[in-house]
Amino acid sequence: MVNHFNLFTNEYLIVKNSEGEVVDKLLWNGEVYLPIKYSDMNSKLFGKIKAKSNDPQQAFAVDSLFRNKITMIQGDAGTGKTLLSLGYLFHELDKGTIDKIIVFCNTVATKNSAKLGYYPGSRDEKLLDS
């Protein structure tokens, strides 16, 4: 198959119609475009977790968590990075696929960096605070 969009291996593609609506989400695996497949995650601690149906980036994050040993996710505050990642990890822990979870972060504030941790408020309020 031809890589029409010159994607890197494991790069995702959002396909939109002429009205700008998302009609498909694909992954280029180096040979073919694969449809994004992700399932809901269930754990005793978090319950049922899933990507928002109207958020392709969340679908990509969940797909990458299931497909790869290492996934790095970045995004604005409140976009679901921590919830999806921990939901996946506890799902795998309950299944017995993994036996421990190690979470690390750099808590040293850098110049012009956003504050860390959960903050109440809307997405706009959080963005205005950072």
Residue pairs with C-beta under 8 A, 6 or more apart in sequence:
1 31
1 32
1 33
3 28
5 13
5 28
7 13
7 28
8 28
9 28
9 29
9 30
10 27
10 28
10 29
10 30
10 64
10 67
10 68
11 27
11 28
12 25
12 26
12 27
12 28
12 36
12 56
12 60
12 63
13 25
13 26
13 27
13 28
13 33
14 22
14 24
14 25
14 56
15 22
15 23
15 24
15 25
15 26
16 22
16 23
17 23
22 54
22 56
24 35
25 35
25 36
25 56
25 59
25 60
26 33
26 34
26 35
26 36
27 33
27 34
27 35
27 36
27 60
27 63
27 67
28 34
36 59
36 60
36 63
37 63
38 50
38 51
38 59
38 62
38 63
38 66
39 66
40 48
40 49
40 50
41 48
41 49
41 50
41 62
41 87
41 88
41 90
41 91
42 48
42 49
42 91
42 94
43 49
43 87
43 90
43 91
43 93
43 94
44 90
44 94
45 90
46 83
46 86
46 87
46 90
46 91
49 83
49 84
49 87
49 88
49 91
50 62
51 58
51 59
51 61
51 62
51 80
51 84
52 58
52 80
55 80
57 75
57 79
58 79
58 80
58 84
61 71
61 73
61 80
61 81
61 84
61 85
62 84
62 88
64 71
64 73
65 71
65 84
65 85
65 88
66 88
71 85
73 81
73 84
73 85
74 81
75 81
76 123
76 126
76 127
77 114
77 119
77 123
77 126
77 127
77 130
78 123
78 126
86 103
89 98
89 101
90 101
92 98
93 99
93 100
93 101
105 116
107 116
109 115
109 116
114 130
115 129
115 130
119 126
119 129
121 129
